[in-house]
Amino acid sequence: MKNIICLLVVALLLSVVPVFAADPIREGWWEVSTTTVMPGMPMQLPPSVIKHCYSKEDVKDQAKVVAGGNKDCKMTSYKVSGNKVTWSMVCTGQSAGTFSGETVFSPNSYVSTMKMKSQGQNISMKMNAKRLGDCPKR
C-alpha cells in the first residue's frame, strides 16, 4: 500500500507538468484537475484539483518539464504533431516504472492523459487544465 501511495504522489507531481510543443502554453497561474483510475480499487478516487504557477523557465524545456525535474526519469520517446504531444519515459528509484502520455493543448488550456505501470499496478490519469491569469505575487 505504501508503494501505491508513492506512485500516486509521483503521478500527481507529473500531472502539474504538462507536455509543451512549438507553441507552448502561456506562463501563469493554472488550475489542474486530475482524475485517477486504479483498476482493482474498491472505490473511485476523488478528483484532485491543484493550482500551479508556470514560469517562463517552466515552459521553455519540454523534456525536463515532462520528467518533472526528477533526475531518475529519462525520456524514451517524444513526438510533436500539431497541438498534440505524445511521450514515454522510464523512471528508476522510488518512482520506478514506465509512463506514457498524450497532451492536446492551447495557450490557455490543455487536456492530458497518462498511463503508468509500476510494481504490478496500472494507473490511468486524465488532466484538464486552464489558465486562470498571472501568477500570484510573492
Beta strands, then each sheet from edge to edge (+ up, - down):
strand 1: 28-37
strand 2: 48-54
strand 3: 73-81
strand 4: 84-91
strand 5: 97-106
strand 6: 109-118
strand 7: 121-133
sheet 1: 2+ 1- 7+ 6- 5+ 4- 3+
end
